[in-house]
């Protein structure tokens, strides 16, 4: 998608939430998970390099790092842990998650390609999750290596909120790429102020 995408197009993935799906505890978080790939396509594909090479905080992640991190989750976390809960319960802890695996693995891969790789994995994983899990399984328990016992419902909702958390990082990185260009208006832009001080309040 070329740079210059209309802002109202960015809202399209979040329009038309299916009310019937909200009746299911499984389907409700999936309404967010299903929309993330289209949001990333609309937001990131085709952007000039000047917008995508800045981290969300001085020691944080660029948009490409965030997408790579989401890919790692699709490869090694959410479905792997779902299967572990269903097959082993609390008798075997989840494998630890490598939060920084993307930094070396995705070196040199174009951001547009990473977005498409994520979209493919997410579609596949949601189809498998929905084939494995119904509302009746959501109270099944697994063992997190640091947090202890967690439910499948915890895992599913964390998957959705994890998307939102990292989408926020992407917006902060995009905004930070033009920090200097906004000039004195920065004092009114919380998204820029919070990159350096999470407690900052725009003037």
Buried (B, 14 or more C-beta within 10 A) or exposed (E): BEEEBEEEEEEEBEEEEEEEEEEBBBBBBBBBBBBBBBBBBBBBBEBEEEBBBBBBBEEBBBBBBBBBBBBBBBBBBBBBBBBBBBEEEBEEBBEEBEEEBBEEEBEEBEBBEBBBBBBEBBEEBBEBBEEBBEEEBBEBBBBBEEEEEBBBBBBBBBBBEBBEEBBBBBBBBBBBBEBEEEEEEBEEBEBBBBBEEEEBEEE
